[in-house]
Amino acid sequence: MMKTHFNDHFELNALPYFKIGPQGHIELADPDIGPIIDMHTHLALGLKGPLHVDLEREHPQAKHYLPLEQPLDLNVYANKNYTPKNIRNIKQDMTILAPLPFGHKQTHTAPNIIRDMQALAITHSVILAIDLPVLTNNAERYLDISQKHPALLTFGSVHPLASKAKHKLEEQISRGIKGLKYHPAAQMLAPDHPKALELFEICEQHRIPVLFHCGPVGIEPKSGAKRSQVSLYEQALRDFPNLPFILGHSGALQMPQALNLANRYDNAWLELSSQSLPNVQQILDEGPKERLVYGSDWPFYHQSVPLAKIFIAAKDDTTLRTMVLYENAARLLKL
């Protein structure tokens, strides 16, 4: 039986899929695994005003919100591995310290994620912007970065209540976003809000997918959890049958409901970041195999963590593994 509890992340090398490289990074042990596309990552986010982090600066190590030195249990939803201190660090980065260039987020830069990607045969990562109605400019900064680094593909962000929201989305599409990120908990607007549906209509017209933060995660404010209930996503799936909707985190703590939606709607995709190993196993067994994609939620977690779960759950089914890790995402992104 595969090991699923680790004293730190470096013990992942006890699995046959990983090794520790000469620079101390977690790497793939088998060079034949890959290529891989990560559908769910972020660079540094400024949610309280314009961000002042240098997204081009390289650091000796990216400071993940779940540090590599901490214990890891693959059998639980990923944030169950957080300590109270980890959660404080996240909240400080997103609120108290934002938008200042301090805290963990100063290391959440393009060179740092690309270094992690190269160690794990990840050829592309989708960087997901999140913007509020005023002051923030994350989508604009992410687009600037992705134009310099072809391995990073931007999903834009427009808050539905922002001034000239439709125009802003059209502008981001003209600049080359690969899709739209929508986060009901952070943006405080449910996915079935009429103004949100207006943006999804534009996405359908331009044939670019929408990636939702989908489902409550247990550490957000109650108001955010209320707006992220999986039942609230069905209207968009029903109203825009030609628009692919990626249910980020596969519904989080409401995975069975998200799995049900994916099996009922041909435009519903499941992205696997943060799910427990048993849930990943169930999704691979029962979900629509042609609409499952790998995601990590870097920098909240190292990209090896969800990879380990997919490797274990897929067992010797290399066809399924290739679909989930690369082929489905490549088709969705038109790579």
C-alpha atoms as one frame of an Amber mdcrd trajectory, in Angstrom:
protein
   0.000   0.000   0.000   1.243   3.477  -0.903   2.298   5.803   1.885  -0.126
   8.720   2.347   1.127  10.430   5.557   4.425  12.316   5.533   6.414  14.142
   8.214   7.247  16.786   5.622   6.767  17.233   1.883  10.260  15.999   1.081
   9.168  12.545   2.244   7.099  12.354  -0.932  10.239  10.760  -2.343   9.076
   7.614  -0.530   6.602   7.301  -3.409   7.996   5.906  -6.678   7.025   9.109
  -8.518   9.307  11.651  -6.838  12.904  12.280  -5.884  14.815  15.111  -4.246
  17.040  16.816  -6.777  20.576  18.105  -6.237  19.262  21.598  -5.443  16.873
  20.209  -2.818  13.734  20.557  -4.962  11.000  17.927  -5.260  11.309  16.469
  -8.754   9.725  13.741 -10.855  11.592  10.461 -10.587  10.381   9.137 -13.947
  11.371  11.307 -16.931   8.661   9.646 -19.035   5.886  11.247 -16.947   4.665
  14.411 -18.585   4.034  16.802 -20.134   1.655  18.250 -17.520  -0.633  21.294
 -17.503  -1.589  22.905 -14.184  -5.022  24.521 -14.561  -5.139  26.281 -11.183
  -2.360  28.562  -9.938  -1.923  32.152  -8.798   0.904  34.610  -8.591   0.914
  37.198  -5.801  -2.531  38.739  -5.380  -3.371  42.240  -4.184  -6.959  42.261
  -2.943  -6.901  45.583  -1.087  -5.384  47.836  -3.734  -2.743  47.848  -6.487
  -0.098  45.198  -5.895   3.491  46.289  -5.333   5.184  42.868  -5.449   7.844
  42.434  -8.145   6.442  39.476 -10.084   9.700  39.101 -12.028  11.965  38.657
  -9.008  13.448  35.235  -8.270  13.834  34.027  -4.668  15.804  31.034  -3.352
  12.510  29.323  -2.483   8.839  30.077  -2.924   7.092  30.313   0.441   3.999
  28.178  -0.016   1.172  28.791   2.417   1.519  25.126   3.377   5.309  25.075
   3.903   7.280  22.124   2.580   8.710  21.520   6.047   5.273  20.756   7.521
   3.513  17.379   7.747   1.263  16.305   4.902  -1.767  13.998   4.874  -3.062
  13.146   1.400  -6.273  11.638   2.744  -7.916  14.910   3.801  -9.006  18.067
   2.018  -5.746  19.970   1.547  -6.452  22.883   3.888  -6.940  20.432   6.760
  -3.125  20.312   6.795  -2.941  23.993   7.745  -2.062  25.074  11.256  -3.668
  28.199  12.769  -0.407  30.017  11.974  -0.675  29.049   8.291  -4.203  30.442
   8.131  -3.083  33.666   9.806  -0.343  34.018   7.192  -2.896  33.687   4.384
  -5.246  36.229   5.917  -2.431  38.675   6.590  -1.157  38.395   3.040  -4.622
  38.903   1.572  -5.818  41.661   3.905  -3.521  43.309   6.464  -0.309  43.303
   4.400  -1.995  43.669   1.021  -0.955  45.351  -1.215   2.460  45.800   0.438
   5.465  43.750  -0.783   5.793  41.775   2.450   4.831  38.346   3.679   4.758
  35.056   1.796   3.302  36.643  -1.334   6.526  38.485  -2.182   7.883  35.065
  -3.285   4.834  34.193  -5.427   6.497  35.289  -8.633   6.888  34.073 -12.205
  10.494  32.774 -11.868   9.606  30.879  -8.691   6.598  29.042 -10.098   8.461
  28.293 -13.335  11.299  26.732 -11.300   8.783  24.488  -9.502   7.141  23.634
 -12.830  10.388  22.601 -14.493  11.164  20.157 -11.692   7.820  18.418 -12.293
   7.548  18.440 -16.125   4.768  21.039 -16.014   4.900  22.799 -19.375   2.128
  25.324 -18.720   0.386  26.768 -15.680  -2.827  28.758 -15.821  -2.443  31.795
 -13.547  -5.813  32.897 -12.197  -6.358  36.575 -11.511  -8.950  37.798  -8.984
 -10.091  41.408  -9.077 -12.576  43.424  -7.040 -14.789  46.298  -8.302 -12.164
  48.993  -7.647  -8.447  49.518  -6.920  -7.114  46.044  -7.834  -5.208  45.337
 -11.055  -4.263  41.664 -10.820  -5.545  40.669 -14.275  -3.568  43.455 -15.937
  -0.355  42.455 -14.139  -0.860  38.762 -14.894  -1.346  39.547 -18.580   1.889
  41.518 -18.599   3.690  38.536 -17.065   2.189  35.921 -19.399   3.310  37.922
 -22.420   6.898  37.580 -21.149   6.599  33.928 -20.064   4.775  31.683 -22.570
   4.584  28.888 -19.976   2.143  31.023 -17.956  -1.377  31.384 -19.368  -3.652
  34.036 -17.874  -7.308  33.618 -16.978  -8.565  37.170 -16.563 -10.858  38.625
 -13.933 -13.554  41.284 -14.010 -15.857  41.963 -11.108 -19.438  42.048 -12.450
 -20.197  45.222 -10.468 -17.132  47.097 -11.717 -17.657  50.171 -13.836 -17.815
  49.199 -17.526 -17.411  45.534 -16.604 -18.343  44.241 -20.061 -15.878  46.590
 -21.727 -13.108  45.493 -19.337 -13.753  41.851 -20.152 -13.675  42.545 -23.893
 -10.395  44.413 -23.383  -8.837  41.488 -21.519 -10.021  39.108 -24.237  -8.370
  41.323 -26.856  -5.131  41.102 -24.841  -5.184  37.315 -24.957  -6.698  35.859
 -21.800  -7.351  32.118 -22.142 -10.444  32.202 -19.941 -12.177  33.975 -17.067
 -11.667  33.283 -13.366 -14.701  33.811 -11.133 -14.415  33.579  -7.340 -17.764
  34.052  -5.552 -16.212  33.983  -2.074 -13.453  36.543  -2.723 -15.532  38.711
  -5.062 -18.599  38.417  -2.792 -21.060  37.807  -5.621 -22.789  34.486  -6.248
 -22.268  32.757  -9.618 -25.963  33.020 -10.468 -26.071  36.822 -10.048 -27.550
  38.459 -13.193 -24.452  40.642 -13.663 -22.194  37.587 -13.506 -24.336  35.832
 -16.105 -23.860  38.821 -18.427 -20.091  38.259 -18.331 -20.496  34.542 -18.971
 -22.510  35.375 -22.084 -19.520  37.310 -23.439 -17.250  34.343 -22.659 -19.573
  32.038 -24.574 -19.529  34.398 -27.561 -15.716  34.398 -27.577 -15.457  30.681
 -26.785 -13.250  31.058 -23.728 -13.916  28.910 -20.635 -14.794  30.061 -17.127
 -12.984  28.627 -14.123 -15.024  28.887 -10.938 -13.880  28.710  -7.388 -16.550
  26.143  -6.584 -17.796  25.100  -3.169 -17.103  26.086   0.442 -13.625  25.326
   1.785 -14.236  25.758   5.516 -11.773  28.576   6.234 -13.514  31.450   4.420
 -16.008  33.878   6.008 -19.574  32.603   6.242 -20.648  35.181   3.667 -18.157
  33.697   1.182 -19.206  30.128   1.899 -22.845  31.096   1.366 -22.059  32.420
  -2.126 -20.018  29.342  -3.062 -22.619  26.634  -2.493 -22.438  24.163  -5.382
 -26.173  24.438  -6.047 -25.654  28.070  -7.137 -23.558  27.054 -10.170 -26.246
  25.070 -11.951 -27.977  28.056 -13.546 -24.830  29.050 -15.460 -24.340  25.460
 -16.632 -27.938  25.336 -17.795 -28.087  28.801 -19.390 -24.822  28.520 -21.368
 -24.614  24.937 -22.659 -21.861  25.805 -25.156 -19.594  27.394 -22.550 -17.161
  25.139 -20.646 -17.306  25.793 -16.901 -14.439  24.373 -14.831 -15.569  23.662
 -11.273 -12.431  24.563  -9.336 -11.550  22.249  -6.446 -14.289  19.896  -7.742
 -16.772  21.551  -5.409 -14.348  21.665  -2.440 -16.186  20.306   0.635 -19.248
  19.605  -1.509 -17.519  17.265  -3.955 -20.443  14.821  -4.402 -22.711  17.649
  -5.572 -20.085  18.879  -8.053 -19.521  15.346  -9.336 -23.266  15.078  -9.872
 -23.290  18.305 -11.908 -20.382  17.106 -14.042 -22.204  13.877 -14.822 -25.398
  15.743 -15.741 -23.990  18.645 -17.786 -21.641  18.128 -20.725 -20.161  21.623
 -20.232 -19.084  20.978 -16.625 -15.428  20.129 -15.973 -13.855  19.106 -12.665
 -10.494  20.530 -11.561  -8.904  18.396  -8.862  -6.884  20.767  -6.663  -7.198
  20.353  -2.878  -9.406  17.259  -2.978  -8.500  14.348  -0.707  -7.007  11.187
  -2.169 -10.229   9.180  -1.591 -12.233  11.882  -3.380  -9.768  12.016  -6.275
 -10.140   8.253  -6.548 -13.938   8.556  -6.665 -13.798  11.337  -9.282 -11.466
   9.307 -11.521 -13.722   6.261 -11.137 -17.118   7.940 -11.565 -16.548  11.307
 -13.272 -16.418  12.251 -16.967 -12.843  11.222 -17.751 -12.614  13.532 -20.769
 -13.482  16.548 -18.563 -11.128  16.113 -15.612  -8.061  18.336 -15.213  -5.150
  18.651 -12.805  -4.710  21.787 -10.719  -2.551  22.614  -7.697  -3.622  26.025
  -6.326   0.057  27.051  -6.164   1.276  28.923  -4.057  -1.158  27.670  -1.433
   0.317  24.199  -2.031   3.325  22.750  -3.810   2.433  21.284  -7.198   3.647
  17.829  -6.166   0.821  17.395  -3.623  -2.127  16.955  -6.036   0.170  15.153
  -8.486   0.827  12.494  -5.845  -2.907  11.941  -5.405  -3.515  11.570  -9.148
  -0.560   9.203  -9.568  -1.807   6.984  -6.737  -5.471   7.076  -7.796  -4.792
   6.418 -11.487  -2.630   3.411 -10.582  -1.294   1.825 -13.781  -3.836   3.475
 -16.089  -1.393   5.657 -18.012  -4.064   6.588 -20.566  -6.268   8.085 -17.855
  -3.293   9.761 -16.205  -2.279  11.415 -19.469  -5.827  12.633 -20.085  -6.099
  14.235 -16.656  -2.594  15.677 -16.525  -2.358  17.008 -20.061  -4.664  16.045
 -22.906  -7.958  17.345 -21.519  -6.465  20.705 -20.545  -4.601  21.044 -23.846
  -7.874  20.514 -25.709  -9.727  22.994 -23.518  -7.012  25.645 -23.908  -6.581
  24.958 -27.629  -2.853  24.395 -27.240
